[in-house]
Amino acid sequence: MKAIVQHAYGPPGQVLRLEDLPDPEPGPGEITVTTVAAAVNPADWHIVGGEPGLMRLAEGLRRPRQRIPGWDVAGRVRAVGEGVTSHQVGDRVIGYLWKQGSGTFAETVIGPAQRFVRAPQTWSDEEAAGLPLAGVTALQGLRVGGVTEGSRVLIVGASGGVGSFAVPLARHLGAELVTGVCGPDSVERVRSVGAHRVIDHTAEAWATGGDHDVVLHLGGSASASTAARALRRGGVVVESSGEGGGRVLGPLPRLLGGRLRSMLTRRYRVTMLSAGADREDMELLVRLADEGVLTPFVERTWSLVDAPAAISHVRTAHTKGKVVLVP
């Protein structure tokens, strides 16, 4: 099979190569999937670039322990391992893989069967590939914030991969008001996926008003204390923004500083989101996709060999929706 292989940390065009590797064979409890599409996420360029440097303590000091990048995949089940009853050869599936199987920037991926669920029937493979990581992050972020019936929610970065799912999910959870923050060219897109109110951050300050219960902070480098200005007393800032900060510690001082400051006041609370793959969450997202609650949006599709350019695009551009690779 052909796969994108990472040999060191650095610029994608310098450290990633398209190589021929042996086809993986599933062990007990595993399946292999023929890739039809794989999504590119901001996490990919963090892993490829090795930034922030503190991350390397967990991922590998000189290069990632997992040599093939990629978290999300959509494809067809190619083979099943011993004991697998949840999937059959030929099933159309999506998967959320990282440190649990192979990376997804390859013609074939392998992983535990529980990391895969059936793909949305109403979405194309390119659309479906972008659902797992972004959808789970949006859903778990809203839960961490305690969004429920009657909540007032502000979503910063509402036009990105996570934000474009967070807006309709907040409404599905019963939010009374969903405010999306985005750039000027995404205002109509954010409104179309269900935002009651949209703020163009280039024309209007969003961290004001004090009329929200939850701020889901997905983009930009504003501090948590700045985001808290949009909260009612007792509200919650959910930090999931990896932007800003230095090359070694990245946004960690800003995130930890915001949490520490919130501990000194009773006016608001700051919590940090660390989303993880959850089969039940992915099955819920698929059901909501088929019911039309969630709307897919693929900004651009690239070939597998162009993965370095696609990762650079996600790093340097303000992407809208998802960027997807196809073999």
Summary of the structure (lengths in Angstrom):
residues: 327
radius of gyration: 19.4
end to end distance: 10.3
largest distance: 57.4
contacts: 1207
relative contact order: 0.17
helix: 31%
strand: 29%
